[in-house]
Amino acid sequence: MGCGDDREEGKVLEEQKWDYITLSDFKSTSCWEGFSYGWLWFMAIVSIAVYGADTFTAVNLLVFNKWSSQIQPAIKFDVSKWIFAVCIILSWALCAYERFRAIRVIRRGGVAESFLDPLA
């Protein structure tokens, strides 16, 4: 009964799968559709940029032993660099876990689960 256990989460009935839905029936004709997709792509690019900046900061702290801000931390540098670096590494681990979970939801094929999962 661990976190990655292959337990059954309930049966997905055949009529609840994507195979029985015609997506063309749900085509949006709103003028906000283009704005919504643009916003989605914009936020995806911002997310990638934030992960890139976080990775750059972690490398600067751990590899080059360099603090990039003019403001010196209240805690000693040796301690604060590990606090920042561990938080950044944990954010990557959380990202990987979310991807793993979304892939499992998509493979199950349930419409409701796919809709409710933010990444799937």
GIGI-V82650 format. One record per pair of residues at least 4 apart in sequence whose ideal C-beta (glycine too) atoms are under 7 Angstrom apart, sorted by the first residue. I is the first residue (numbers start at 1). J is the second residue. D is the distance in Angstrom with one decimal. If there is no record, write none. Layout:
# GIGI-V82650
I_J_D, I_J_D
This chain:
# GIGI-V82650
1_5_5.7, 12_16_5.4, 12_17_6.2, 12_108_5.7, 12_109_6.3, 12_110_4.2, 15_20_5.4, 16_110_5.6, 16_111_5.9, 16_112_6.7, 17_109_4.5, 17_110_6.5, 17_111_6.9, 18_109_5.7, 18_111_6.0, 21_111_6.4, 28_33_4.8, 32_36_5.7, 33_37_6.6, 34_38_6.1, 35_39_6.2, 36_40_6.4, 37_41_6.5, 38_42_6.2, 39_43_6.3, 40_44_6.5, 41_45_6.4, 42_46_6.4, 43_47_6.3, 44_48_6.6, 45_49_6.3, 46_50_6.3, 47_51_6.6, 48_52_6.3, 49_53_6.3, 50_54_6.3, 51_55_6.3, 52_56_6.4, 53_57_6.4, 54_58_6.4, 54_88_4.7, 54_91_6.4, 55_59_6.4, 56_60_6.4, 57_61_6.3, 57_68_6.9, 57_84_6.8, 57_88_6.5, 58_62_6.0, 58_85_4.9, 58_88_4.3, 58_89_6.8, 59_63_5.1, 60_64_5.2, 60_66_4.9, 60_68_5.7, 61_81_4.2, 61_84_5.9, 61_85_5.1, 62_81_7.0, 62_85_5.2, 67_77_6.2, 73_77_6.6, 73_80_4.1, 75_79_5.0, 75_80_4.5, 76_80_6.7, 77_81_5.9, 79_83_6.5, 80_84_6.3, 81_85_6.0, 82_86_5.9, 83_87_6.5, 84_88_6.4, 85_89_6.3, 86_90_6.2, 87_91_6.6, 88_92_6.9, 89_93_6.5, 90_94_6.2, 91_95_6.5, 92_96_6.5, 93_97_6.4, 94_98_6.4, 95_99_6.5, 96_100_6.4, 97_101_6.3, 98_102_6.2, 98_119_5.4, 99_103_6.4, 99_119_6.8, 100_104_6.7, 101_105_6.5, 102_106_6.3, 102_117_5.7, 102_119_3.8, 102_120_4.3, 103_107_6.3, 104_108_6.7, 105_113_5.0, 105_114_5.9, 105_117_4.7, 105_120_4.3, 106_114_6.3, 106_120_5.1, 108_113_6.2, 110_114_6.3, 111_115_6.2, 112_116_6.1, 113_117_6.2, 114_120_4.7
